[in-house]
Amino acid sequence: MDRVMNYLYKDNDGKIITGEITYLHITPFYEFEIEIDGYRLNCYLDHLLSGWHLCFARCDIEVELGNPKDVTYNAEAIYDKLKDKDTSLMIAYAVKAVYLEKDYSRDVL
């Protein structure tokens, strides 16, 4: 990705905040990076036969997701692993934004 991609998410108070995806690469999986409070979180999103999975590089954390557009379900699944509601919402909205940016069936398969 040649540019920074912004996305919108709602925090727990319903406030709309702009997040920043600083890196996106799509192969058989989506590879992207999220800027969170000055820290860059490397993420891998893939779709296997068993469903969607999100992996955080260097953290050894994997989350089973629902449809990438289902922010509520995915935020809860991410929260179960991270125990941080705001970060979980931010990541779930980033997953949705990345998924909508590129059509998986067109651009990957």
Order of alpha helices (4+ residues) and beta strands (2+ residues): beta-beta-beta-beta-beta-beta-alpha-alpha-alpha
